[in-house]
Amino acid sequence: MHEEKASLTTSGIGRTVRTHHPAVRPLPHPWHAWLTLSNDPDNTTPAGWDELHRTIWQELGLPFADALFLRSYNTLLPDQVDLHGRPELLAAHPHDSIHTWGDYMFARTRGFDRSDAEAALAWMERIGFRPRVWVDHSQFTGNMLHLHRTGSIPEFRDASGHVYPNPLYTLDLVHAAGVRYLWDGTVTPVLGQDLPLSDLTYTLEHAGDRRTGLARYARSRVRAGLRPGTVPSARDANRAYRRHRFPDGRTLYIFQRHGQWPLADIDGLGTLLAPERMNALVRRGGVCIAYTHLGKRPAARMADPVHVPPHTRRALEHVATLHRQGRLMVSGTARLLDHLVIRDHIQVDTPERTIRFTADGIAFDRLGAAELAGHAFTFNLPARPPWKVVGTEGVLAPRLEEHGRKTFTLHFDGA
């Protein structure tokens, strides 16, 4: 039996990187690119949340997934929306992300402790909420990667050899809650991840202007020559997700978000998702996890009774048009990352006419009909004679859609 698997390539820093099988298209037909919003719920008032829900999910019908605070103890933002105060959030529109265990910033005497996470986990289990995505919050002491890493460290050892358990460690509870993807704490200006960009193109887009970019590129080439193996390739640096081993020995996936720190509010979103930028994303291809705070607006506009400004609404309307046209896929962040992980672990056995969906062991321990429901994968292969499709639990029966003689899509309906 000859089995063709997703290939493994080695990056410039020696890290092994998995890429999808060449017969599997990066995105399912007919999509040219894929957009998600990774929203931090900071500063979201009830009125702001209502307008966002009405505009994005009801009027425009955009199938993004949202993020939430489980609890908010922030004394500077007493009206900030959280799930405890508004349990109807989960039923209103999809949520796949939690912004840590809650907002404990400026909570005065209400500090965070592991027991808070234990109580939150028990509560989420009771209400059936299993988020797939964790995003660190500001300077929260229980963050995993952004500014503080205390939440991922089980214990501390001092210079005398004394070992102390860390009362802020909760990564094991985060995993138990269902999280498999964590924001890595960085924001990339490159529009479109999961693309094989050249090192020069990647450096220029990070620099912002050509002169600075060329100088940085020249320095990186010199460094690569003097210290081989220390400069990561653009292909590795621009990946949509990566494996990360935490101090407790646990391995999960981490991801970057796209944007710029000053644009991370509802007004900046209109610039980030401007029609010309979304058209460029569709032309280029790839995926984009856009970084924003939907509930936050610039201080100068706080008296405005309208939360979503006209230019941001126009940008969202254009996104909705591209989605209806079948050019720009729109979904929650977890849905996108799940697709990429599943895609990158598909095995194709051409002689045996078999397509195998294999579990990666991090996001998925098994891949059957339930796990694949709602997903679709397009193959640059002739559909006839028929292929046998197998998951980790046995034979699968996806719906097959042919696109000419040498391309087909497998749809796993039932989501």
C-alpha positions in Angstrom: 0.0 0.0 0.0 1.4 3.4 -1.0 0.1 6.1 1.3 0.7 9.8 0.6 0.6 12.0 3.6 0.7 15.7 4.4 4.3 16.6 3.9 6.7 17.7 6.7 9.0 20.6 6.0 11.7 22.1 8.3 11.8 25.8 9.0 14.9 27.9 9.2 15.0 27.4 13.0 14.7 23.7 12.9 11.1 23.4 13.8 9.1 20.7 12.0 6.1 22.2 10.2 3.2 20.2 8.8 1.7 21.2 5.5 -1.4 19.8 3.8 -1.4 17.1 1.1 -0.9 18.7 -2.3 -4.1 17.1 -3.6 -6.1 18.9 -0.9 -7.0 22.5 -1.7 -6.1 25.0 1.0 -9.8 26.2 1.3 -12.9 24.4 0.3 -14.7 25.3 -3.0 -15.7 28.0 -3.9 -13.9 30.2 -1.3 -10.9 32.2 -2.2 -10.1 33.4 1.3 -11.4 33.0 4.9 -12.1 35.7 7.4 -12.8 35.5 11.2 -13.1 38.1 13.9 -11.2 37.5 17.2 -13.0 40.0 19.4 -12.0 41.0 22.9 -15.1 42.0 24.8 -13.5 44.8 26.8 -15.6 48.0 27.3 -18.7 46.4 25.8 -21.8 48.0 27.4 -25.3 46.5 27.2 -26.4 49.1 24.7 -23.2 48.5 22.6 -23.7 44.8 22.7 -27.3 45.1 21.5 -26.3 47.2 18.6 -23.5 44.9 17.6 -25.7 41.9 17.8 -28.4 43.6 15.7 -26.0 44.9 13.1 -23.5 42.0 12.6 -25.6 38.9 13.4 -29.1 39.9 12.6 -29.2 42.5 9.9 -26.0 41.4 8.0 -26.3 37.8 8.9 -22.5 37.4 9.2 -21.7 34.0 10.8 -18.8 35.2 13.0 -18.4 33.7 16.5 -17.9 36.0 19.5 -15.9 36.0 22.7 -17.1 36.8 26.2 -16.1 37.5 29.8 -17.4 34.9 32.1 -17.4 37.4 35.0 -16.3 41.1 35.2 -15.0 42.5 38.4 -13.4 45.6 36.8 -14.4 48.5 39.0 -13.5 51.0 36.3 -16.0 49.4 33.9 -19.0 48.6 36.1 -21.4 48.2 33.1 -19.2 45.8 31.1 -21.1 42.9 29.7 -20.3 39.4 31.0 -22.0 36.0 30.8 -22.9 36.0 34.5 -24.9 39.2 34.2 -26.4 38.3 30.8 -26.8 34.5 30.5 -28.8 35.0 27.3 -25.6 35.9 25.4 -24.9 32.2 24.4 -28.3 31.8 22.8 -28.2 35.1 20.9 -25.3 34.3 18.6 -22.4 31.9 18.5 -19.5 32.2 21.0 -16.3 30.1 20.7 -13.8 32.1 22.8 -13.3 33.2 26.3 -11.3 36.2 27.3 -9.5 34.5 30.2 -11.5 33.5 33.2 -13.0 37.0 33.4 -12.0 40.6 33.8 -10.0 40.9 37.1 -8.3 44.1 36.1 -8.7 46.9 38.6 -10.8 44.6 40.7 -9.2 46.1 43.9 -9.5 43.6 46.7 -11.1 41.0 44.4 -7.9 39.3 43.2 -7.8 36.2 41.0 -7.1 32.7 42.4 -7.2 29.2 40.9 -10.4 28.5 42.9 -12.1 31.1 40.7 -11.2 29.1 37.6 -12.4 25.9 39.2 -15.8 27.5 40.0 -16.0 28.9 36.4 -15.2 25.5 34.9 -17.9 23.8 37.0 -20.4 26.5 35.9 -19.5 26.1 32.2 -20.0 22.4 32.5 -23.4 22.9 34.0 -24.6 25.2 31.2 -22.9 23.2 28.4 -20.5 25.9 27.2 -17.3 24.5 25.8 -15.1 27.2 24.2 -12.4 26.2 21.8 -10.4 29.4 21.9 -8.6 31.3 24.8 -7.4 34.9 24.4 -5.3 36.5 27.1 -6.5 39.8 28.5 -4.5 42.9 29.1 -2.1 42.4 32.1 -4.2 39.7 33.8 -1.9 37.7 36.1 -3.4 34.4 34.9 -2.5 35.0 31.2 -0.7 32.2 29.3 1.4 34.1 26.7 0.6 37.8 26.5 2.7 39.9 28.9 2.4 37.4 31.7 2.8 33.6 31.5 1.9 32.8 35.0 -1.2 30.9 34.1 0.8 28.2 32.4 3.4 27.6 35.1 2.4 24.9 37.7 5.1 25.8 40.3 8.0 28.1 41.1 11.4 27.2 42.4 13.5 29.8 44.3 17.3 30.1 44.3 17.5 27.9 47.5 15.7 25.1 45.8 12.3 25.6 47.5 9.3 24.7 45.3 6.0 26.6 45.6 2.8 25.7 43.9 1.5 28.5 41.7 -2.0 29.6 42.8 -2.5 31.2 39.4 -1.8 28.2 37.3 -4.9 27.1 35.4 -3.8 25.7 32.0 -5.0 22.2 33.0 -8.5 23.7 33.7 -8.4 25.7 30.4 -7.8 22.4 28.6 -10.5 20.7 30.6 -12.9 23.5 29.5 -12.4 22.5 25.9 -9.9 25.0 24.7 -7.4 23.8 22.1 -6.3 27.1 20.6 -4.6 30.0 22.4 -3.7 33.5 21.1 0.1 33.8 21.1 0.0 37.4 22.3 1.2 38.9 18.9 -0.5 40.9 16.1 0.8 40.6 12.5 0.3 43.3 9.9 0.5 40.8 7.1 -2.9 40.4 5.4 -3.4 36.7 4.8 -1.9 33.8 6.8 -1.4 30.2 5.6 0.3 31.5 2.5 3.8 30.7 1.1 5.1 34.2 1.1 8.7 34.9 0.2 11.1 36.1 2.9 11.3 39.5 1.1 7.6 40.0 0.8 7.0 39.0 4.4 9.7 41.5 5.6 8.3 44.3 3.5 4.8 43.9 4.8 5.9 43.8 8.4 8.0 46.9 7.9 5.3 49.1 6.5 7.5 51.0 4.1 9.8 49.7 1.4 13.1 51.4 2.6 12.8 50.1 6.1 11.8 46.6 4.9 14.7 46.3 2.5 17.1 47.3 5.3 15.6 44.7 7.6 15.7 42.1 4.9 19.4 42.7 4.3 20.2 42.4 8.0 18.3 39.2 8.2 20.2 37.7 5.3 23.5 38.7 6.9 22.4 37.1 10.1 21.2 34.0 8.4 24.7 33.7 6.8 26.6 34.3 10.0 24.3 32.2 12.2 22.6 29.5 10.1 19.3 28.2 11.5 18.4 31.3 13.5 16.2 33.1 11.0 12.7 31.5 10.5 11.4 31.3 7.0 8.4 33.4 6.0 6.4 30.2 5.4 6.8 29.2 9.0 6.4 32.8 10.4 3.2 33.3 8.4 1.5 30.1 9.4 -2.1 30.4 10.7 -1.3 28.1 13.7 1.6 26.4 15.4 2.2 23.8 18.1 3.4 25.1 21.4 4.7 23.2 24.4 3.9 24.9 27.7 5.9 24.7 30.9 3.6 22.1 32.3 4.4 19.8 29.4 1.1 20.3 27.7 1.1 20.9 23.9 -1.7 23.0 22.4 -2.0 25.2 19.3 -1.3 28.9 19.2 -2.3 31.5 16.6 -1.5 35.1 15.6 -4.2 37.7 15.0 -4.1 40.2 12.1 -4.2 44.0 12.6 -2.6 46.8 14.3 -2.8 47.7 18.0 -4.2 51.3 17.3 -7.0 49.9 15.1 -8.3 47.5 17.7 -11.7 49.1 18.2 -15.0 49.4 16.4 -13.8 52.4 14.4 -10.5 50.8 13.5 -12.3 47.7 12.3 -13.7 49.8 9.5 -10.1 50.4 8.4 -8.9 46.9 8.9 -11.9 45.4 7.0 -12.1 48.2 4.4 -13.5 47.0 1.0 -10.1 47.5 -0.8 -8.4 45.4 1.9 -10.9 42.6 1.8 -10.8 42.6 -2.0 -7.0 42.3 -1.7 -7.4 39.4 0.7 -9.7 37.6 -1.8 -7.2 38.1 -4.6 -4.3 37.0 -2.5 -6.0 34.1 -0.8 -5.2 32.7 2.7 -6.9 33.2 6.0 -7.3 36.2 8.3 -8.1 36.2 12.0 -8.8 39.9 12.5 -8.1 41.4 15.9 -10.6 43.8 17.4 -12.6 45.1 20.4 -16.1 45.4 19.0 -17.4 47.0 22.1 -14.7 49.7 22.4 -14.9 53.1 20.6 -12.4 56.0 20.6 -12.7 58.3 23.6 -13.6 61.3 21.3 -16.7 59.5 20.1 -18.1 58.3 23.4 -21.0 60.7 23.2 -22.2 59.4 19.8 -25.5 57.5 20.2 -24.5 55.2 17.4 -21.9 52.6 18.3 -21.1 51.2 14.9 -19.8 54.2 12.7 -20.9 54.4 9.0 -17.5 53.4 7.6 -17.3 50.3 9.7 -20.9 49.3 8.7 -20.0 49.8 5.0 -16.9 47.6 5.5 -19.1 44.9 7.2 -21.7 45.2 4.4 -18.9 44.5 1.8 -17.7 41.5 3.8 -21.3 40.2 3.7 -21.5 40.8 -0.1 -18.2 38.9 -0.6 -19.6 36.1 1.5 -22.8 35.9 -0.4 -20.9 35.8 -3.6 -19.0 32.7 -2.5 -15.6 34.5 -2.5 -14.9 35.1 1.2 -15.6 32.4 3.7 -16.7 33.8 7.1 -16.9 31.9 10.3 -15.8 31.7 13.9 -12.1 31.4 14.8 -12.5 27.9 16.1 -14.2 26.7 13.0 -11.3 28.0 10.8 -8.6 26.6 13.0 -10.4 23.2 13.2 -10.6 23.2 9.4 -6.9 23.9 9.0 -5.9 21.2 11.5 -8.1 18.6 10.0 -6.9 19.5 6.5 -3.3 19.2 7.5 -3.8 15.7 8.7 -5.6 14.2 5.7 -3.9 11.2 4.1 -4.5 10.2 0.5 -3.8 6.7 -0.7 -4.1 6.9 -4.4 -3.6 3.3 -5.4 -6.2 2.2 -2.8 -8.5 5.1 -3.7 -8.8 5.9 0.0 -8.9 9.3 1.8 -8.2 9.1 5.6 -9.1 11.7 8.1 -6.6 11.2 10.9 -6.7 12.7 14.4 -3.9 15.1 15.3 -3.9 14.3 19.0 -4.2 17.9 20.1 -7.4 19.5 18.8 -8.9 16.1 18.0 -8.5 12.7 19.6 -10.8 11.2 17.1 -12.4 12.2 13.8 -15.8 10.7 13.0 -19.1 12.1 11.7 -19.7 14.2 14.7 -16.3 15.9 14.7 -16.4 16.5 10.9 -20.0 17.8 10.8 -20.3 21.1 9.0 -16.8 20.9 7.4 -16.0 20.5 3.7 -12.7 19.7 1.9 -11.9 20.0 -1.8 -9.6 17.7 -3.6 -7.8 18.1 -6.9 -8.5 14.5 -7.8 -10.9 12.8 -10.3 -14.0 11.6 -8.4 -14.4 8.5 -10.5 -13.9 5.7 -9.7 -15.2 6.5 -6.2 -13.0 7.0 -3.2 -13.4 5.3 0.1 -13.5 7.9 2.9 -12.3 6.7 6.4 -12.2 8.4 9.8 -10.7 7.2 13.0 -13.9 5.2 13.8 -14.4 3.6 10.4 -15.9 4.4 7.0 -17.6 7.8 6.5 -20.3 8.8 4.1 -19.9 12.4 3.2 -21.8 14.1 0.4 -19.7 14.4 -2.8 -20.0 17.4 -5.1 -18.1 17.3 -8.4 -16.5 20.3 -10.0 -15.6 19.1 -13.4 -13.6 16.0 -14.1 -10.7 16.4 -11.7 -12.0 18.2 -8.7 -14.5 17.3 -6.0 -15.6 18.4 -2.5 -16.5 16.2 0.4 -19.3 17.8 2.5 -19.8 16.5 6.0 -23.4 17.7 6.6 -25.3 17.6 9.9 -23.8 20.5 11.8 
